Amino acid sequence: MKTTKSEEIFAAAQKLMPGGVSSPVRAFKSVGGQPIVFERVNGAYVWDVDGNQYIDYVGTWGPAICGHAHPEVLSALQEALLKGTSFGAPCALENVLAEMVIDAVPSIEMVRFVNSGTEACMSVLRLMRAFTGREKIIKFEGCYHGHADMFLVKAGSGVATLGLPDSPGVPKSTTSSTLTAPYNDLEAVKALFAENPDQIAGVILEPVVGNSGFIPPDAGFLEGLRLITQKNGALLVFDEVMTGFRIAYGGAQSKFGVTPDLTTLGKVIGGGLPVGAYGGRKDIMSMVAPAGPMYQAGTLSGNPLAMTAGIKTLELLQKPGVYEQLEQVTKQLIDGLMAIAQETGHPVYGGSISAMFGLFFTGDPVHNYEDAKKSDLNKFARFHRGMLEQGIYLAPSQFEAGFTSLAHTEADIAKTLEAAKVVLSNL
Ligand SMILES: *Cc1c(COP(=O)(O)O)cnc(C)c1O
């Protein structure tokens, strides 16, 4: 595999931008070796600047669930583009996407659009505090809710990958109200509520974790959190930036039948353009300015291009059989990978839900971040590099979930498994 152009461009980038990237995990630090510089993307494939083609399981970190550069999304965008890129005024397309989100996601009665998942999460945190008049929140170890100060405590993949326990520049006073518990541990959550009576605004979590690798909730965990928060007058918030419209059209909350008070969204609802959203119960959302006193705003929020890409993507996801197809293709992939790992003598633990999957290089079950950290990271790094050289683009960290799309065919999966056979046999 020739990657000279990638190397040249990345070397130049490192002089221009910190670490040569616009977001840390792209730099391949945790797997070593040079990152690949992309030239273009289409369907299930990406091409690098040296002309190499890869089957892609990152999907621009989630948004590309219909496949990259879907022709219907592109043509809708081309049409919208002619009317201008940003209005800074109400636009009917916001109503269309808002209605689609409200119809789909059980907890959402009203929604506010923002420009990223980070923005959605930091805004929802302000809303949790404004509504309850309480300051403390509970988050889980290994869950990522964007890079806002208050959430940079035990924050999963990006931070874990770089080995930063925390980040300098985050004042202690900001995170002192952020309490943490191990994922899937209801007793730890109960203890925090008991130690902090009437002080906890709410609990925020990834209802299926993707940011310390793929970790589904244990039976009863989400239901338990719903009961505990209700009993303590606290809010339950599902961060569905990754899972929303990915593991089911209505997100994890529709899949598991547990309805939180508030929900954050991003990734898929932007169809590849920068979008985030938060929404929930009408009485809570009515606190958001200008309906209520909680301030939150955005110059480019709800812009017509982002709304158009989101609307078209959700329309594509409404077609019958879509989630069955995603489930089937992803299961074929993960079952195949696990079987090959077994045959080649590598202990692994993994799984999938719909278009989201993960595989840890550990033989023990993974229920939380501590379990995930027992994975053989060195082996993962060699597996990652091997797969890359076989034309398979996986997320460059053991602590990231993988994503499939409607563009991934059985032939793509078969090719991926062939590659895995070669790589795992020689690992
Ligand atoms: C990606 C992600 C975010 C942050 O979204 P950005 O758009 O990258 O700011 C927040 N929460 C979860 C669960 C995510 O996966």
The ligand as an SDF file (V2000), in Angstrom:
LIG
                    3D

 15 15  0  0  0  0  0  0  0  0999 V2000
  -20.1560   12.4840   19.1320 C   0  0  0  0  0  0  0  0  0  0  0  0
  -20.8350   12.5780   20.4290 C   0  0  0  0  0  0  0  0  0  0  0  0
  -21.0040   13.8200   21.0900 C   0  0  0  0  0  0  0  0  0  0  0  0
  -20.3770   15.0920   20.5850 C   0  0  0  0  0  0  0  0  0  0  0  0
  -20.8780   15.4750   19.3440 O   0  0  0  0  0  0  0  0  0  0  0  0
  -19.9950   16.4740   18.4240 P   0  0  0  0  0  0  0  0  0  0  0  0
  -20.8980   16.7400   17.2630 O   0  0  0  0  0  0  0  0  0  0  0  0
  -18.7570   15.7340   18.0750 O   0  0  0  0  0  0  0  0  0  0  0  0
  -19.7270   17.7000   19.2370 O   0  0  0  0  0  0  0  0  0  0  0  0
  -21.7410   13.8420   22.2530 C   0  0  0  0  0  0  0  0  0  0  0  0
  -22.2910   12.7260   22.7590 N   0  0  0  0  0  0  0  0  0  0  0  0
  -22.1440   11.5160   22.1600 C   0  0  0  0  0  0  0  0  0  0  0  0
  -22.7940   10.3190   22.7570 C   0  0  0  0  0  0  0  0  0  0  0  0
  -21.4040   11.4050   20.9860 C   0  0  0  0  0  0  0  0  0  0  0  0
  -21.2260   10.1980   20.4300 O   0  0  0  0  0  0  0  0  0  0  0  0
  1  2  1  0
  2  3  1  0
  2 14  2  0
  3  4  1  0
  3 10  2  0
  4  5  1  0
  5  6  1  0
  6  7  2  0
  6  8  1  0
  6  9  1  0
 10 11  1  0
 11 12  2  0
 12 13  1  0
 12 14  1  0
 14 15  1  0
M  END
$$$$
